[in-house]
Amino acid sequence: MIQVRIHGRGGQGVVTAAEMLSVAAFLEGRHAQAFPSFGSERTGAPVVAFCRIGDREIRLREPVQNPDILIVQDATLFKALDVLEGLSKDGFLLVNTARGFSDIHLDAVVARIPAGHAQAVPATELALAHISRPAPNTALLGAFTALTDIVTLDSVIAAIHRTFPGKLGEANERAARAAHDLVSSHIAAGKDTADA
């Protein structure tokens, strides 16, 4: 079973990202669950959502304490919370930032996980370019498919269109594809960071 924890702020689509990821896994014939954990339910407040994906029925219902994959939709959370708590030593880290990991003081963390398991992606910028909103969730899901082999980009795109029909779905698909292509090119070049 794969456990994913997504950190962000209210209004960034954290909960929707977890739901779309679970739908993508379900479309591939796998078992999945997604659920949020709210503190204060207001725009800008920290929000955490969880997704589990497995090949058998998932009976766990508790929050993900030891994620295999950590998606951080707002890099400012590193200053406010212990976002990295419990990340597996073999885990993956995906951070929404246009800066490099050393610029946001995460180079020591990146050094502790396997090479190629961390990517910094300017997801907000990609969202603004394609969706005209600072909602990085679908771009990060596209990046997720390039970083891991958990679900395919096609399944994530299908989940996006189920969540956002019409032109909004098309715009979110473009953001997801752009992030996927960016991370794929970073991986091919052996880069970990957005500015490498």
N, C-alpha and C positions, 0 to 999 in steps of 0.2 A: 504494500500500500504506500502511495505517495502522499505526503502531507504538505500543503502549501499554506503559508500565512501571508496575508496582504495587509500592509500598513499604509494609511493615507490620512487624508482629512475629509471631513464632511463636504460633499459637493464634488468630489473627484471621481466618484463612481467605484469606490472600493467594493461595496457589496455587490454591485452589478458585475464587476470583474469576476468575483468568485462564482457568481451564478452562471455567467457565460462560460467560464472554465469547466464547471461541472456539466453543463449542457454539452459542450464539445466532447467531453469524455463519454457521456451517455450516448451521443451520436456514433461513437466508435464501438459501442457495445460493452462499455465498461460500467462498473458501479461508481457512483459519485455522490458526494453531498457537499453542500455549501451553506454556510450560516455566518451571521455577523456577530460582533460583540461591540455594543455601543457604550460609550461613556456618556457624554453629553451629546444629545442629538441635535447639533446645530452646525451650520456651515462653518468650516474651518476647524472644528474640534477633531481631535484624533479619533480615528475609526480603525477597527481591525476586523477583517473577515477571514474565514478559513475555508479551505477546500480539501477534500480527501478524494483520491482516485484509486480504485483497486479493481482487481479481476474477480473478487468475490464480494459478497454482501458486506457492507461496512456497518458494524454495530456500535462503534465508538460515537459518542455524542458530545464529548468534552472539547474545549478549545485546544488548538494545536500548540503544544508547548515546545516540541522539538521538530521544527519544520525541516523538510528535505529541501524545500525551495522557499526563499523569502523574496517577496516583491515589495519594494518600497516606492510608493507613488509620490512621496514628498520627502525630499532629503533633509528638510529642516527638522524632521522628527528625530533624527539622530541626536540632536542637542537636547531634546525634551524627554525622550524615553529610551529604554534599553531595547531598541528595536531588534537587535541581533541576538537577544537572549534565546538560547536553546538551538541555534542554527547548527545542524549536523556538520561534523568535520569534513564530510564529503559533499556538503550541501552546495546549492546554487544561490547566488545573490544577484538580483536584478534591481537596479536603482534608477529612478527617474531623475536625471541630472544632465546638464550640458557640460558639466565640469568633470575633471578626472577624479579618481578615487583619492589620490594624494591631496588634491585641493579640498576635499571634504573630510580629510583625516581618516580615511578608511583603508589606506594602503596596508597597514598591519593586519587588518581583518582579511583582506583579499589574499595576503601572503599565506594565511593559515588554511585556506581551502584550495582544492586542486586547481592547477592552472587551467584557464578557460572556463571556470565555473562562475565568474563574476563579469557582469556587463553593466556599464553606465550608458543609459539611453536618454536622449533629449526628448522624452515622450510628450511633455507639455508643448514644446515647440512644434513637434509633428502634429499634435492635435490641433493647435492653432492654425497651422498651415492647411490642414485637410478638413477639419470640422468647424473651424472658427470659434472654438471654445477651448478653454484650458482643462480639458478632461482627458487625462493621460491613460485611462484604463484600457481602451482597445489597442492603443499603440503598444502598451506593455504586454498585452496578451500576444500580439504578433511577435514581439521580441522574445517572449517566453517560448514560443514554438521553435524559434531558431536556436535558443540556448539549450533547450532540453528536447528529448524525444518523447515526451509524455503524451502530447496530443499533436495532431497535424494542424498546419495553418488552414487547410480547407475546412476542418471541423470547427476551428475558432471562427472562421468567417461565416460559416453556417449559423453558429450560435449568435454572432453579431447581428445577422439579418433577422433572426427570430426576435431579438430584443429591440432592434431599431429598424423597422421596415422602411422601405422607400429610399428617398435621397439621403436621409440621415444614416441609414445602414450602409449605403454606398460610400459616404464620406468616412465613416468609421472603418470600413474595409480598406480604404486607401491608407488611412493612418496605420492600421495593423500591418499592411503589406510593406509600407515604408520602413517601419521599425524592424520587421522581420528581415528585410533586405540589408538594413544597416548592421544589425547584429551578425547576420550571416557573413557579411564582408569583414567585420571585425574578427570573427572566429577564423575565417580563412587566412587573415593576415596575422593571426596570433596576438591580437590586441585584447586587453581587458577593459580599457576605458574609452570614454567618448572622445577624449582628446589625444589618445595615443597615436 
